[in-house]
Amino acid sequence: MHFESTLAFAHKLDKADLLKSFRSLFHIPKVKGKPAIYFTGNSLGLQPKTTKKFITEELRDWAALGVEGHLHSRRPWLYYHKFTKKALAQLVGAKPLEVVAMNQLTVNLHLMMVSFYRPTKTRFKIITEAGAFPSDQYAFESQAKFHNLNPDKAIIELTPREGEHTLRTEDILQTIEAHASQLALVILGGVQYYTGQFFNIKKITEAAHKAGAYAGFDLAHAIGNVPVNLHRDQVDFAVWCSYKYLNSGPGGIAGAFVHERHAHNVDLPRFSGWWGHNEKERFQMKKGFVPMPGVDGWQLSNFPIFQGAAHLAALEIFQEVGIKNLRKKSIALTGYLEFLLKEIDPDEKIFTLLTPKKINERGCQLSIYMKTGGRKMFNTLTNHGVIADWREPGVIRVAPVPLYNTFEEVFRFAEIFKNAIKR
Ligand SMILES: *Cc1c(COP(=O)(O)O)cnc(C)c1O
């Protein structure tokens, strides 16, 4: 793609942007009275203007109907999780049977591991990435301990080669092969939260299966960011949250995927609750759990309607825009940011980008590693109305989100960054 570092050029790209109208569907936070350059949609997505309407409707129905709302509200609460299925299935390349909105991400990770991490004397290892999101690390560690295993022996961490920041697919595959006879589970992020690396889900899953292990992915930073094909790629399970790229609100309801080939396996051990029970007889209150087919059979509790309402408001926008269109703009938007940053420091004397250069190995996010003065740079950005994310020991993560960020914002960000370096 051809880029130029002028405001006029950024404006030209904005004008030609087929998705430009979507920005107006969101509330843009302000700093000192002006719209912020909000590059933190990877941490907490912005609020759609329709969210309020969706939640207000549920409040009204509750007020007017009380318990009758379970069956007679405009979106009957009893079936609420079903209303999210179509959009979620499209986002992760799945069938409706394979996706469900429920709980929180870490809870779902545990539920999935209860079913898909079943260590035996000989097969007990988990392969994951070093420096995984802490909650995931704690989940893996506690799962190992739950099975009376030593986490140091059970968990194999993938680390980049000396002098490199991200993992090479060939090294991931080679490690899987090397541990094949003892391997129970491979679990990685879809997009790594710190480096922004987008892993090769298909190849990793293939290798895990060849080794006789299950493959699971944490899509917290992938869903709504990059297109994935969980069904086609034969992934066993996946989990995600909805408050990052999915814009469904702080602490929003999470989701899970279980592949169709496990959909009718009632022998798969799981932790159960009444919402996962055969819905036809859920209210007969009988003894003996009979799971719903598909991932619905992993639900525990009745559905949180207000979180669900916010989720539906946001998912409606994704259905309208389509993940393929988003991805197209995202490649250009992040590509433009990368181009401008490289112009500032071509020899990487001051900073380096941890995120892979190849577009099929990354999503929106670029992780800028400042060699010195990182904290100062971050504060300068903040003072100039940029909302970004700081991670020790010197990483500024920026995510221009194609749904609501513009090429002009990318340009202005780069100008602020450049001027700060000059000073
Ligand atoms: C954001 C994120 C989490 C957060 O977990 P919650 O259960 O939603 O609090 C966990 N793992 C990853 C990889 C994340 O990016």
Ligand as a Chemical Component Dictionary entry (heavy atoms), coordinates in Angstrom:
data_LIG
# 
_chem_comp.id                   LIG 
_chem_comp.type                 NON-POLYMER 
_chem_comp.pdbx_formal_charge   0 
_chem_comp.three_letter_code    LIG 
# 
loop_
_chem_comp_atom.comp_id 
_chem_comp_atom.atom_id 
_chem_comp_atom.alt_atom_id 
_chem_comp_atom.type_symbol 
_chem_comp_atom.charge 
_chem_comp_atom.model_Cartn_x 
_chem_comp_atom.model_Cartn_y 
_chem_comp_atom.model_Cartn_z 
_chem_comp_atom.pdbx_ordinal 
LIG C1 C1 C 0 -8.449  -9.265  29.009 1  
LIG C2 C2 C 0 -7.957  -10.637 29.188 2  
LIG C3 C3 C 0 -8.377  -11.411 30.292 3  
LIG C4 C4 C 0 -9.286  -10.877 31.353 4  
LIG O1 O1 O 0 -9.958  -11.890 32.029 5  
LIG P1 P1 P 0 -11.404 -11.647 32.658 6  
LIG O2 O2 O 0 -11.798 -12.976 33.140 7  
LIG O3 O3 O 0 -12.277 -11.072 31.583 8  
LIG O4 O4 O 0 -11.254 -10.648 33.767 9  
LIG C5 C5 C 0 -7.898  -12.716 30.369 10 
LIG N1 N1 N 0 -7.056  -13.209 29.446 11 
LIG C6 C6 C 0 -6.643  -12.483 28.371 12 
LIG C7 C7 C 0 -5.723  -13.079 27.362 13 
LIG C8 C8 C 0 -7.063  -11.170 28.232 14 
LIG O5 O5 O 0 -6.625  -10.443 27.209 15 
# 
loop_
_chem_comp_bond.comp_id 
_chem_comp_bond.atom_id_1 
_chem_comp_bond.atom_id_2 
_chem_comp_bond.value_order 
_chem_comp_bond.pdbx_ordinal 
LIG C1 C2 SING 1  
LIG C2 C3 SING 2  
LIG C2 C8 DOUB 3  
LIG C3 C4 SING 4  
LIG C3 C5 DOUB 5  
LIG C4 O1 SING 6  
LIG O1 P1 SING 7  
LIG P1 O2 DOUB 8  
LIG P1 O3 SING 9  
LIG P1 O4 SING 10 
LIG C5 N1 SING 11 
LIG N1 C6 DOUB 12 
LIG C6 C7 SING 13 
LIG C6 C8 SING 14 
LIG C8 O5 SING 15 
# 
